């Protein structure tokens, strides 16, 4: 077999915010529906139902002094230090996010300069050929950054690429919308490097789709559910049930196409790292994927989950999950040499993607 260039993960890092917010902390909230009418159900019932569906018992928020670019830098620094990598050797820095830096005081999105440029500055990189840019792609943004990095590395246009996913959803969620209990903050990063090999390693295949049909606005920005709240601010709004239905129709098929591109079968996959959006939804995706691939038995340990204690931190869920397993911080889960990992994500747009990755070490 001829030698080819592949993209392998050589380092990972993450930043888990220090403020733990438990479900009980929402008992004193006043929730409204989309029509501006206060919910008639007691908060205990609302919270219990959400926990049963999403699996979320607690989530993490950043402290008031931090913004998204700060925690993106922390995750990047963690990855570079853990891999012993000189930041000056990076060819690209890709930062996936969707709302920029939103401070705790003015709650206005700040996206200029690019968050990636801010991270490069914080890392002290003087190399002008380290190209830094942002990638807004919904919750699937970090994985799309991995796909873009793979193109740079395979083509020979880069040797090392830092891909970061960071978000502070606590700053743009509506405290009067029950969905605010889903969202969280966090950051994760990996460094991808080019590696020549006679056998397939690293990223073996990827597939992405955008379904911009009538559900393109299933996730959007809108006014608070509470009439008059927020001084014309826009908050993240989600048509949860419609999005859930669309996800189950589309995501298993996208994953199957990706596995087929890698010339593998589902039984070759050792771990499924899926965007931590909703426990019930992720379990349904996995079940439908196994049915679609005509595979009956679902290994219990195949899909590690962090959503119960980290919530949904958008683009940060996948790199954070990878880093925790990579650093032996997820009991019962580890990566072994030559095993094959499946990454999958879905987000606003509706954007869906998947990557099949063979562990190198």
C-alpha positions in Angstrom: 0.0 0.0 0.0 1.3 3.4 -0.9 2.2 6.0 1.7 -0.4 8.8 2.1 -0.8 11.8 4.3 -3.4 11.6 7.0 -4.7 13.9 9.8 -4.1 12.7 13.3 -4.9 14.2 16.7 -1.7 14.9 18.5 -3.0 16.9 21.5 -6.2 17.8 23.2 -7.4 20.2 25.9 -10.5 21.7 27.4 -11.8 24.2 29.9 -14.7 23.3 32.1 -16.2 26.4 33.8 -16.1 26.6 37.5 -19.7 27.7 38.3 -22.0 24.6 38.8 -25.7 25.3 38.2 -28.0 22.6 39.4 -31.6 22.1 38.3 -32.8 23.2 41.7 -31.3 26.6 41.0 -34.1 27.2 38.5 -36.9 26.8 41.0 -37.3 30.5 41.5 -37.5 31.3 37.8 -40.7 32.5 36.1 -41.1 30.6 32.8 -43.3 31.8 29.9 -44.4 30.1 26.7 -43.8 31.4 23.2 -47.1 33.4 23.5 -45.9 35.3 26.5 -48.2 33.4 28.9 -46.7 32.2 32.2 -46.5 28.5 32.5 -49.3 27.0 34.6 -47.1 24.0 35.7 -45.1 24.2 38.9 -41.4 24.7 38.3 -40.7 21.4 40.0 -42.7 19.7 37.3 -41.2 21.7 34.5 -37.7 20.9 35.7 -38.4 17.3 36.3 -39.8 16.8 32.8 -36.8 18.5 31.2 -34.4 16.4 33.2 -36.2 13.2 32.1 -36.0 14.2 28.4 -32.5 15.8 28.3 -30.7 13.9 31.1 -29.4 17.2 32.4 -29.0 17.5 36.2 -26.5 20.3 36.2 -24.5 22.5 33.9 -21.4 24.8 34.0 -21.3 28.6 33.6 -18.3 30.9 33.3 -17.7 33.5 36.0 -18.6 37.1 35.1 -15.1 38.2 34.2 -14.7 35.6 31.4 -15.9 35.6 27.7 -15.8 33.0 25.0 -12.3 34.0 23.6 -10.9 33.6 27.1 -12.0 30.1 27.6 -11.1 29.3 24.0 -7.6 30.4 24.9 -7.6 28.3 28.0 -8.5 25.2 26.0 -5.9 25.9 23.4 -3.3 26.4 26.0 -4.2 23.2 27.6 -3.9 21.3 24.3 -0.6 22.8 23.4 0.9 22.2 26.8 -0.3 18.6 26.9 1.2 17.8 23.5 4.4 19.8 24.1 3.6 21.8 20.9 5.2 25.1 20.1 2.4 27.6 19.2 4.6 29.2 16.6 4.5 25.9 14.6 0.7 26.2 14.0 -0.4 26.8 10.4 -4.0 27.5 11.2 -6.2 28.4 14.3 -9.9 27.7 13.7 -12.3 28.8 16.4 -15.8 27.4 16.1 -18.4 29.5 18.0 -21.7 31.3 17.1 -22.1 34.3 19.3 -18.7 35.9 19.8 -17.7 37.5 23.1 -20.7 38.4 25.2 -19.8 40.1 28.4 -21.9 39.7 31.6 -22.5 43.5 31.7 -23.7 44.6 28.3 -24.8 41.2 26.9 -24.0 42.3 23.3 -22.1 40.1 20.9 -18.6 41.2 20.0 -17.1 39.4 17.0 -14.5 41.9 15.8 -11.6 41.1 15.8 -12.2 37.4 15.1 -12.0 35.3 18.3 -9.3 33.2 16.6 -7.2 36.3 16.2 -7.7 37.0 19.9 -6.6 33.5 20.8 -3.5 33.8 18.6 -2.7 37.1 20.3 -3.2 35.6 23.8 -0.9 32.7 22.8 1.8 35.2 21.9 2.2 33.9 18.3 4.2 36.3 16.1 4.3 34.0 13.1 2.2 35.8 10.4 1.7 32.5 8.6 -0.4 31.2 11.4 -3.8 32.0 9.9 -6.6 32.5 12.4 -10.3 32.6 11.5 -13.7 31.9 13.0 -16.2 29.3 12.0 -20.0 29.8 12.8 -21.8 26.5 11.8 -24.2 25.9 14.7 -23.4 23.2 17.2 -21.6 21.3 14.4 -19.0 24.0 14.0 -16.1 22.3 15.8 -16.5 19.1 13.8 -16.7 21.2 10.6 -13.4 22.8 11.6 -11.9 19.3 11.9 -13.1 18.7 8.3 -11.6 21.9 7.0 -8.3 21.2 8.9 -8.2 17.7 7.3 -8.3 19.4 3.8 -5.4 21.7 4.7 -3.3 18.8 6.1 -3.9 16.3 3.3 -3.2 18.8 0.6 0.2 19.6 2.1 -0.8 23.3 2.8 -0.4 22.8 6.6 1.4 20.6 9.1 -0.4 21.5 12.3 -3.9 23.0 12.8 -5.5 24.0 16.1 -9.3 23.5 16.1 -11.2 25.0 19.0 -14.9 24.9 20.0 -16.0 27.5 22.6 -19.3 29.0 23.6 -20.9 30.9 26.5 -24.6 30.1 26.0 -25.5 31.2 29.4 -25.1 34.8 28.1 -27.6 34.5 25.3 -30.2 32.2 26.8 -33.6 33.5 27.9 -34.0 33.1 31.7 -37.8 33.0 31.1 -37.7 30.2 28.6 -37.5 26.7 30.0 -35.0 25.8 27.3 -32.4 28.0 29.1 -31.9 25.0 31.4 -30.4 23.0 28.5 -27.6 25.5 27.6 -24.2 25.7 29.2 -20.7 27.1 28.7 -17.4 25.4 27.9 -14.4 25.1 25.5 -12.4 22.2 24.0 -9.5 22.0 21.5 -7.4 19.6 19.6 -4.3 19.9 17.5 -4.4 18.0 14.2 -1.1 17.1 12.5 -0.1 15.7 9.1 1.2 12.1 9.4 2.4 9.9 6.5 1.4 6.3 6.8 1.1 3.2 4.6 -2.0 2.2 6.4 -5.1 4.4 7.0 -5.0 6.3 10.3 -6.5 9.5 11.7 -9.4 11.0 9.8 -10.6 8.3 7.4 -13.7 9.9 6.0 -16.2 12.8 6.6 -19.6 13.8 5.4 -21.6 17.0 5.9 -25.0 18.3 4.9 -27.1 21.4 5.3 -30.8 21.0 5.3 -32.1 24.5 4.8 -35.8 23.6 4.3 -38.8 24.9 6.2 -37.0 24.0 9.4 -34.0 26.3 8.7 -35.1 28.5 11.6 -35.6 25.7 14.1 -32.9 27.5 16.0 -32.9 31.3 15.8 -32.5 34.5 17.7 -35.7 36.1 19.1 -37.3 38.2 21.9 -37.7 36.9 25.4 -40.7 34.8 26.2 -41.5 37.3 28.9 -43.2 40.3 27.4 -41.1 43.5 27.7 -38.0 41.7 29.2 -34.5 42.3 27.9 -34.7 45.8 26.4 -35.1 44.5 22.8 -32.3 42.0 23.3 -32.3 38.8 21.2 -32.0 35.4 22.9 -31.4 31.9 21.5 -34.7 30.3 20.6 -35.3 26.6 19.7 -38.2 24.8 18.3 -37.3 21.7 20.2 -39.9 19.3 19.0 -39.5 20.2 15.3 -35.7 20.0 15.6 -36.0 16.7 17.3 -38.0 15.2 14.5 -35.7 16.6 11.8 -32.6 15.3 13.6 -34.0 11.7 13.7 -34.9 11.9 10.0 -31.5 13.1 8.9 -28.6 12.4 11.3 -28.5 8.6 11.1 -28.3 8.7 7.3 -25.5 11.2 7.4 -23.5 9.0 9.8 -24.2 5.9 7.7 -22.9 7.7 4.5 -19.7 8.7 6.4 -19.1 5.1 7.6 -19.6 3.9 4.1 -17.1 6.5 2.7 -14.5 5.0 5.0 -15.3 1.5 3.6 -16.3 0.3 7.1 -19.3 -1.1 8.8 -21.0 0.0 12.0 -19.5 -3.0 13.8 -16.0 -1.5 13.1 -16.8 1.5 15.3 -15.6 1.3 18.9 -16.9 4.7 20.2 -19.6 7.1 19.1 -18.8 10.6 20.2 -22.0 12.6 19.5 -22.8 16.2 20.2 -24.2 16.3 23.7 -27.5 18.0 22.9 -30.2 15.9 24.5 -29.8 12.5 26.1 -33.1 11.1 24.7 -32.4 12.4 21.2 -28.8 11.1 21.1 -30.0 7.6 22.3 -32.7 7.7 19.6 -30.1 8.6 16.9 -27.9 5.7 18.0 -30.9 3.3 17.9 -32.0 4.4 14.5 -28.4 4.2 13.2 -28.1 0.6 14.3 -31.5 -0.2 12.7 -30.4 1.6 9.5 -27.2 -0.4 9.4 -29.1 -3.6 10.2 -27.0 -4.1 13.3 -29.0 -5.5 16.3 -26.8 -5.3 19.4 -25.8 -1.9 20.7 -22.8 -2.1 23.0 -23.5 -0.3 26.3 -20.2 1.6 26.4 -20.2 2.8 22.8 -21.7 6.2 23.4 -20.1 8.1 26.4 -22.2 11.0 27.7 -21.3 14.2 29.6 -24.6 16.1 29.2 -25.9 15.1 32.7 -23.3 17.3 34.4 -22.0 19.6 31.7 -25.2 20.4 29.8 -25.2 21.4 26.2 -22.2 23.7 25.5 -22.8 23.7 21.7 -19.5 23.5 19.8 -17.6 22.6 23.0 -19.3 19.3 23.7 -17.4 17.1 21.3 -13.8 18.4 21.9 -14.5 18.4 25.7 -15.8 14.9 25.6 -12.8 13.8 23.5 -10.3 15.5 25.9 -11.9 13.9 29.0 -11.6 10.4 27.6 -8.2 11.1 26.2 -6.9 12.1 29.6 -8.6 9.2 31.4 -11.2 11.5 33.2 -14.2 9.5 32.0 -14.6 6.4 34.2 -15.2 3.3 32.0 -14.0 4.9 28.8 -10.7 5.1 27.1 -9.2 5.2 23.6 -7.1 2.3 22.4 -4.6 2.1 19.6 -6.1 1.4 16.2 -9.7 1.6 17.3 -12.1 3.5 15.2 -14.1 6.5 16.6 -17.2 8.1 15.1 -17.8 11.8 15.7 -21.2 13.3 14.8 -22.9 16.6 15.3 -26.0 18.6 14.4 -26.8 22.3 14.8 -28.5 25.4 13.5 -28.9 25.7 9.8 -29.8 22.7 10.0 -26.1 21.6 9.7 -25.1 18.0 10.2 -21.7 16.3 9.9 -19.8 13.2 10.8 -16.2 12.1 10.9 -14.7 8.6 11.1 -11.4 8.6 12.9 -8.9 5.8 13.5 -6.9 6.3 16.7 -3.1 6.4 16.0 -1.8 5.9 19.5 
